[in-house]
Amino acid sequence: MATGAEVLTMLIPTGGWAISGNDFTGITFIEAKPITKAAFEAGFAQYDAWKADQDAKKASDKSALLERLGITADEAALLLS
């Protein structure tokens, strides 16, 4: 189950908000355009699919980069250690 912060990160990725807890009443819009309570609550249902899509894109991008470099993931980890 997604947290309120995760949902807000999905809906307003540029930030400008703060949240305390997982309820709409805990959101403070600092520099972000406010969203509706309905949009926030709908975000909980959308989050898992959005997150899976983000993870798949990241894995695809990583694989493409490793292929362009001609190295394996283990070799890349060695370079970064």
Sequence and secondary structure as in RCSB ss.txt:
>XXXX:A:sequence
MATGAEVLTMLIPTGGWAISGNDFTGITFIEAKPITKAAFEAGFAQYDAWKADQDAKKASDKSALLERLGITADE
AALLLS
>XXXX:A:secstr
   HHHHHHHH TT  EEESSSSGGGEEESSS    HHHHHHHHHHHHHHHHHHHHHHHHHHHHHHHHHT  HHH
HHHHH 
